[in-house]
Amino acid sequence: MNIYQALSESYSLLINKSKTYKLDCEILLADTLHIENRLNLFSNLNKKLTEDEINNFFRTIKEREKLKPIPKITKKKEFWNFEMDVAKKVLIPRPETEVLLDLVSKVFKKNSNISFLDIGCGSGCITLSLLGIFSNSQGEAFDITKEAVMNTQLNLKKYHKLKQVKVFKRDVFKFKTHKKYDLIISNPPYLKKSDYINLSPSIKIYEPKNALVSDSKDGTMFYNHIISSYKNNLKLNGYLAFEIGDNQFKKLQKLLSQNGFIIVSKFKLINDQIRCLLAKKIKNYALQ
Ligand SMILES: C[S@@+](CC[C@H](N)C(=O)[O-])C[C@H]1O[C@@H](n2cnc3c(N)ncnc32)[C@H](O)[C@@H]1O
């Protein structure tokens, strides 16, 4: 079997399973053959595959037939300038989260030395990207699951950044510190419990529920806690950066203002929902 035949056969297996079936097959074949750019497949269509390559490739196609997301099959995902390793029980980094980093990149000078706290670090995509932008910075990152902590450490190690970050397993609702940071950043779980049912089967089967679902009321439980309990861990004029869910902006705007913050930038999706916000701490409150 050559590349052309492998692609044709795999297209026919996925055509009714995935809207992006051609792209999926090409990414999976390129990954199996360790070809960096999938377009290179098309200049080698007559190249014969070994028995092992054929078996490995069609095993990945079977996984995709069962709706497994591509990054959960290849165990990697491009994010910012990095190729993130993504573990089985850790959320795949999403493109919206890159926008959050874009907002942050505009308020501190490039390569400045900032101190940051990343709450709910998951794969470590935010922490690693912050170190990509602010290369001399020091940070702390925590998550409630050990898989996320290990995944973050793995990605930091891959890019020789482990020494700059303390990564640990903690619950945001229990962790307390006296440290003061320039930036506290979080993409916490923000779906209402009732929203979970409407997610695609692919997400429900393969993504960790505790990375997505917050409370049953309006999904803002994590923000409420982070704003009120961590505000004293931000330096005056420091920043709080959040990825947020649908219809949460107004409530958070009010809460931020009541706690001494002003919103300095935000990112709106094409459906008019605000997905990311950046707030500056302009008032100090006495420690509670
Ligand atoms: C939406 S994911 C974000 C992961 C990563 N920061 C990203 O942007 O892809 C939320 C993360 O919060 C973590 N998490 C959930 N509950 C938590 C808690 N009580 N304390 C700390 N982390 C928590 C989850 O394990 C998950 O990794």
The ligand as a Tripos MOL2 file, in Angstrom:
@<TRIPOS>MOLECULE
LIG
   27    29     1     0     0
SMALL
NO_CHARGES

@<TRIPOS>ATOM
      1 C1        -10.6020   24.8830   31.3250 C.3       1 LIG1
      2 S1         -9.2860   23.9250   31.9880 S.3       1 LIG1
      3 C2         -7.9120   24.9610   31.5720 C.3       1 LIG1
      4 C3         -6.6090   24.2440   31.4230 C.3       1 LIG1
      5 C4         -5.4930   25.1240   30.8300 C.3       1 LIG1
      6 N1         -5.1720   26.2370   31.6750 N.3       1 LIG1
      7 C5         -5.9030   25.6190   29.4630 C.2       1 LIG1
      8 O1         -6.1550   26.8150   29.2990 O.co2     1 LIG1
      9 O2         -6.0200   24.7980   28.5330 O.co2     1 LIG1
     10 C6         -9.4970   24.1700   33.7230 C.3       1 LIG1
     11 C7         -8.4470   23.5030   34.6100 C.3       1 LIG1
     12 O3         -8.7990   23.7740   35.9800 O.3       1 LIG1
     13 C8         -8.5380   22.6130   36.7560 C.3       1 LIG1
     14 N2         -9.3820   22.6490   37.9680 N.ar      1 LIG1
     15 C9        -10.6700   22.2770   38.1060 C.ar      1 LIG1
     16 N3        -11.0750   22.4590   39.3750 N.ar      1 LIG1
     17 C10       -10.0220   22.9740   40.0490 C.ar      1 LIG1
     18 C11        -9.8180   23.3770   41.4070 C.ar      1 LIG1
     19 N4        -10.8080   23.2830   42.3200 N.pl3     1 LIG1
     20 N5         -8.5990   23.8500   41.7720 N.ar      1 LIG1
     21 C12        -7.5990   23.9480   40.8600 C.ar      1 LIG1
     22 N6         -7.7330   23.5790   39.5540 N.ar      1 LIG1
     23 C13        -8.9290   23.1040   39.1590 C.ar      1 LIG1
     24 C14        -8.8610   21.4530   35.8330 C.3       1 LIG1
     25 O4         -8.2400   20.2760   36.2630 O.3       1 LIG1
     26 C15        -8.3680   21.9920   34.4880 C.3       1 LIG1
     27 O5         -7.0520   21.5910   34.2290 O.3       1 LIG1
@<TRIPOS>BOND
     1     1     2 1
     2     2     3 1
     3     2    10 1
     4     3     4 1
     5     4     5 1
     6     5     6 1
     7     5     7 1
     8     7     8 2
     9     7     9 1
    10    10    11 1
    11    11    12 1
    12    11    26 1
    13    12    13 1
    14    13    14 1
    15    13    24 1
    16    14    15 ar
    17    14    23 ar
    18    15    16 ar
    19    16    17 ar
    20    17    18 ar
    21    17    23 ar
    22    18    19 1
    23    18    20 ar
    24    20    21 ar
    25    21    22 ar
    26    22    23 ar
    27    24    25 1
    28    24    26 1
    29    26    27 1
@<TRIPOS>SUBSTRUCTURE
     1 LIG1         1 GROUP 0 **** ****
